[in-house]
Amino acid sequence: MTVFLYPFMALAAFGFVLSVTAHAMALMGLSPPGGDMIWSLHVGIFVVWIPTVLVSMRTVRNAPQKDFWKIALAGCPTWMRKGLYGLFAYAIVNFALFIFTQSNSHHASTAETLPSQIRGFSGHWMVFYSAAFATLYSAIHAPHLFRERKCSQGHVVSPSAQFCAECGRPVPKDAAGD
């Protein structure tokens, strides 16, 4: 199944690179080449997020909501997880600054408005594309996350469980169901 994830992971990487480029250009006050074509990055998010959501739903089944990202990114290297969390924080700050500067710039010209709008949206694009990439990367590199785990009594447990919620017995790390 993981072979089908590679094209979507590649698209997520491409979308991330395009969104970083658009963001950098916007920070410099430049409009991207292709003009309004840049807004197609909105649509691209759905292309990579449909398989990302399907994969993550399967990966984190039976898991507590609080462990969602811990489990969804379990197959990623530490630097990738931390980078994603840092990018998420940056996107929040970037969007807050965008909202603040938009409310204070009533007389901006159209040439100034497009880079400003792209700056506001591209932070979100970067997060969505990088989260899709990381989630798909994790699914490819940690296929054990797709297997159902069971305790010694046969109860289904979450991918992060150390003890069975039903009987309280310890769950072995390699407790894949048959």
N, C-alpha and C positions, 0 to 999 in steps of 0.2 A: 504494500500500500504506500509506503514512503516514497517510492519512485514517482508517484503522481504529485508529490509535494515540491519537488525540485523546481519545476517551471514557475510555480507561485512564489517560491522563495526568491528565485532570480528576479521576478517582476517586483517583488517587495524591495529588493536591493536596488534595482534600477529606479524605482519610485523614490526611495530614500535619497539616492544620489541627486536626482533631479530636484527634490525638495530642498536639499542642502544648498544646491547651486542657486536655486531661486531665492532662498533666504539670504544667502551671502550677497547676491546682486541687489536685493531689496535693501539690505543694510547699507549698501553703498549708494543707494538712491537711484539705481539703474533699473530700467524695465527689462524683462527677459526677452530674448529673441523669440519670435513667434507670437508675441503679444498675448492676446486672450487665450491662446492655446494652453497656457499655463494652468488654466482652471480645470483642464481635463485631469489634473492630479486628484481632484475631488472624486471623479468617477473611478480612477484607478484604485483608490482605497477600497471600494466595494469589491473589485476584482480579486484583491488579495485577502480581504477580510472574510469573505464567505468561507473559503477553505480554512482560514485561521480559526474562525469561530467553531466550525465543525470539528476540527482537530482538538481544540481546547476543551470542547464539551466532552469529548471522549476521554481525553487525558485526565481531566479533573473530576470525572464522575465519582460519586460517593464521597467526595472530599468536602471538608468544611469550606465555606466561602472565603474565610480569612486566609486559607492556604492556596488560593487560586494561582497567584503569580509565582509563588514558590514552586508549585508543581508544574505549571505550564512552562516555566523556564528552567526546569531541573536539568535538562540536557545541554544547557548553555554554559560556556566558560564564565567564570566570575566577572571578568572585565566586561562581558557583553551585558550581563544582568545589571551591573552597576552603571554602565553607560546608558542603558535604557532608563533606569530610574533617574539619573542625572538629566537626561534629555527631557523627561517628563516634567521635572522641576523647572528646567529652562523654559519649556513651552508655556507653563503657567505664568512665569514672570514676564515672558515675551508678550503674551496675550494681555496681561494686565497693563503693561506699558503701551501696547497698541491702543487699548480702550482709552487710556488716559490721554495719549497724544491725539487721538481722533476727536475726543470731546473738546480739546483745546485748539484745534486747527480748523476753524470755520472757513477760512479764506484760502485753502490750499488749491493749487491749480490741478488740472487733470494729470499733468505729467508727474506731479508729486504724489497724487492720490494712489495711482496704481502700485508703485513700489511699497507704499505704506500698507495697502490692503494685502499685498502679497506677503509682506513681513508678518502681518497678523495671522494669516492662514497657514503660512509655510511651517511655522512652529508646530502646528497640529499635524500637518502632513508628515513632518519628520518623525513625530511620535508614532503615528499610526503605521507608517511603513516600517519603522524599525521594530515596533512591537510585533507586527506580522512576521517580519524576517526572523526575529528571535524565537517566536513561538513555533514557527515551522522548522527552524534549525533544531530546536530542542526535540521536536517530535521525530525528526530524522535521526538525530544522534542519541536518543534515549528511547528506543522502541519498546523497552520494557514497560514504559508508562501506559502503553495501550492494553497490556494484559491485566485481567482482573485479578486482584489479590484476595487471598482468603486466609483466615486463621486456621489453626490446626483442627478446629471443629467444623470448618467448611463455611463459616460466615464471611460474606463479602465485606472487605474493609477498604478504606480510602488509600490512595497511593502514598499518603504521608503517615498513615497510622502506624504506631508502634505497638498498640494494644487494641484488641477487638472491642468495639463499643458494645457488642451484644453479650459476650461472655467474659471479657476482661483478660483473656489470655494474650501473651506476647505474640506479635506477628513477626515471623522471620523475614529478613530483608528480601529474600528471593521467594516470597509466598505467592507465586503465580498460580492461578486456578487452572484446573485441567479441563 
